[in-house]
Amino acid sequence: MDITVVRNYFGRQRDSFIARVRIEDVGEVEAVFIRAPAIVGAEGDARITGFIEHPRVGKVGVSATQRNMIALTFHPEITGDTKVYKHFINLVKK
């Protein structure tokens, strides 16, 4: 995927947090960030599709899409919310 990420952008594991995130074509999801990277750039047909407003670092990208690929900087499997998975399946079907 044609994106640029920065590892451990929000800090170490002790800096993990939960936030509500709005992702294009998905809606709002609860997102768990554990030693999470940030998406700081996208090129070509890659798009940053979700952002959070973090109190320490400001607005930062947390999801991206390119063709039938999705990149997330959080753990959707922890919350049990299936919206991200359903969106991915729809992308692959296209």
N, C-alpha and C positions, 0 to 999 in steps of 0.2 A: 504494500500500500504506500502511496506517495505522500506520506506524512512525516513530520518531524516531532519527536517526543523527547521529553526530559524526564529521566528516571527519578523516582522518589521526590517528585516536585513539591509535595506538601510536607515532607519531612520523613522521619523514621517511623517504625511501626507504632510507637507510642503516640504518634500524631494522627493515627487513623480516625476516621469520622464517618458519619452518615449524613447525607444531604438529599433533598428533593432536587431532581434534575429534569428539565424539559428537553426532550430529544425530538427533532423534526421527524414527522411520519410515525412516531411512536406515542408521544404524549409525555406526561409526567410520570417518573418512576422514582422509587426510593433507591438510592445508590450508596453502597458501602465502599469506602476508599481505604485500602490497606497498603501502605507504602506505594501509593499510586503515582504513576507518571502523569504528565499533562501533555496534551496535544497542542503544540505551539505553532504549527504551520501545516499547510496542505498545498500540494501542487497538482497540476494537470486536472483530471476530472475528480480528484479526491476533494471532499468537502467536510469541514468541521460541522457537525450536526447537533452538538449539545455542549452547553457551557454551564458552569456554576460561577457564582459570585462568592469567592472565599474571603473571609474577613482578613486574612493575613497576606494573601497574594493577589487578590482582585479577581477579575473575570478571566476564566481560563477554560480551554477546550477539554471535554471529557469523552466525546464520542465523535466518530468520523465514519463516512461511507465512501466507498469507491466501487462502482459497478455492483457486483453481488457480494461485496465484502463489508463487514462492519468491524470497527475497532472500538473498544471500550476501555476506559482506564479504571473502571470500578468492577465490582463483583456482583453481577445480577443473580447469580445462583444462590446467594445467601438470603435474599429477601423472599423468595418464592413468587415474585412478580414475573409473569410469563410474557409480558408485552414485547420485550426486546427479542425473545425467541420467536414469537409469532411473526414479528416484522422481518427477521432474518429468513425464516422459511418462505415468506412471500417474495423476498428479493431473489432467492435461489430459484423459486418456481418460474420467475419471469425469464 
